Amino acid sequence: MGISRILCLIGLHRWEKKGGHTEFSSNVREKYFMCSRCGKRKTVYEAK
């Protein structure tokens, strides 16, 4: 197991923006981030 995997196991991901779109309404923005080390995805919702 490499040092980068250990960092992800303790929650220190390296997030990179992968895209975003608006699916719900015109005043909500969806952003996707992906960890470049382990491939985990997270989604952030924010008001426009």
PyRosetta script that sets phi, psi and omega in degrees:
from pyrosetta import init, pose_from_sequence

init()
pose = pose_from_sequence("MGISRILCLIGLHRWEKKGGHTEFSSNVREKYFMCSRCGKRKTVYEAK")
pose.set_psi(1, 125.7)
pose.set_omega(1, -178.5)
pose.set_phi(2, -80.0)
pose.set_psi(2, 168.4)
pose.set_omega(2, -179.4)
pose.set_phi(3, -63.8)
pose.set_psi(3, -31.9)
pose.set_omega(3, -179.4)
pose.set_phi(4, -68.4)
pose.set_psi(4, -36.7)
pose.set_omega(4, 177.3)
pose.set_phi(5, -67.6)
pose.set_psi(5, -37.6)
pose.set_omega(5, 178.3)
pose.set_phi(6, -64.4)
pose.set_psi(6, -40.2)
pose.set_omega(6, 178.1)
pose.set_phi(7, -62.2)
pose.set_psi(7, -40.0)
pose.set_omega(7, 178.6)
pose.set_phi(8, -69.1)
pose.set_psi(8, -34.6)
pose.set_omega(8, 179.0)
pose.set_phi(9, -64.1)
pose.set_psi(9, -32.3)
pose.set_omega(9, 178.9)
pose.set_phi(10, -92.2)
pose.set_psi(10, 5.0)
pose.set_omega(10, 172.5)
pose.set_phi(11, 97.9)
pose.set_psi(11, 10.0)
pose.set_omega(11, 179.6)
pose.set_phi(12, -98.8)
pose.set_psi(12, 76.9)
pose.set_omega(12, -179.2)
pose.set_phi(13, -81.6)
pose.set_psi(13, 160.0)
pose.set_omega(13, 173.6)
pose.set_phi(14, -109.8)
pose.set_psi(14, 93.6)
pose.set_omega(14, -174.2)
pose.set_phi(15, -80.6)
pose.set_psi(15, 135.3)
pose.set_omega(15, 173.9)
pose.set_phi(16, -127.6)
pose.set_psi(16, 139.7)
pose.set_omega(16, 179.7)
pose.set_phi(17, -72.8)
pose.set_psi(17, 130.0)
pose.set_omega(17, -179.2)
pose.set_phi(18, -112.4)
pose.set_psi(18, -12.0)
pose.set_omega(18, 178.7)
pose.set_phi(19, 149.0)
pose.set_psi(19, -175.2)
pose.set_omega(19, 179.0)
pose.set_phi(20, -177.3)
pose.set_psi(20, 156.6)
pose.set_omega(20, 176.6)
pose.set_phi(21, -157.3)
pose.set_psi(21, 169.0)
pose.set_omega(21, 178.8)
pose.set_phi(22, -109.2)
pose.set_psi(22, 116.3)
pose.set_omega(22, -178.7)
pose.set_phi(23, -113.0)
pose.set_psi(23, -30.3)
pose.set_omega(23, -171.4)
pose.set_phi(24, -87.2)
pose.set_psi(24, -54.0)
pose.set_omega(24, -179.7)
pose.set_phi(25, -155.3)
pose.set_psi(25, 178.6)
pose.set_omega(25, -175.8)
pose.set_phi(26, -78.7)
pose.set_psi(26, -10.9)
pose.set_omega(26, -177.6)
pose.set_phi(27, -111.3)
pose.set_psi(27, 14.1)
pose.set_omega(27, 177.9)
pose.set_phi(28, -124.4)
pose.set_psi(28, 132.0)
pose.set_omega(28, 178.6)
pose.set_phi(29, -113.6)
pose.set_psi(29, 133.8)
pose.set_omega(29, 179.9)
pose.set_phi(30, -106.6)
pose.set_psi(30, 127.4)
pose.set_omega(30, 178.2)
pose.set_phi(31, -121.5)
pose.set_psi(31, 136.5)
pose.set_omega(31, 178.6)
pose.set_phi(32, -107.6)
pose.set_psi(32, 135.3)
pose.set_omega(32, 175.6)
pose.set_phi(33, -125.8)
pose.set_psi(33, 144.1)
pose.set_omega(33, 178.7)
pose.set_phi(34, -130.4)
pose.set_psi(34, 136.7)
pose.set_omega(34, 178.0)
pose.set_phi(35, -74.0)
pose.set_psi(35, 127.6)
pose.set_omega(35, -178.9)
pose.set_phi(36, -75.6)
pose.set_psi(36, -13.4)
pose.set_omega(36, 179.5)
pose.set_phi(37, -89.3)
pose.set_psi(37, -50.0)
pose.set_omega(37, -172.4)
pose.set_phi(38, -113.1)
pose.set_psi(38, -13.4)
pose.set_omega(38, 178.3)
pose.set_phi(39, 89.3)
pose.set_psi(39, 5.5)
pose.set_omega(39, 179.3)
pose.set_phi(40, -68.4)
pose.set_psi(40, 142.0)
pose.set_omega(40, 180.0)
pose.set_phi(41, -110.2)
pose.set_psi(41, 147.0)
pose.set_omega(41, 170.2)
pose.set_phi(42, -136.5)
pose.set_psi(42, 151.0)
pose.set_omega(42, -179.8)
pose.set_phi(43, -120.7)
pose.set_psi(43, 134.5)
pose.set_omega(43, 179.3)
pose.set_phi(44, -119.4)
pose.set_psi(44, 131.3)
pose.set_omega(44, 176.6)
pose.set_phi(45, -107.9)
pose.set_psi(45, 131.4)
pose.set_omega(45, 178.2)
pose.set_phi(46, -142.3)
pose.set_psi(46, 151.7)
pose.set_omega(46, 179.1)
pose.set_phi(47, -75.7)
pose.set_psi(47, 145.9)
pose.set_omega(47, 178.8)
pose.set_phi(48, -78.8)
pose.dump_pdb("model.pdb")
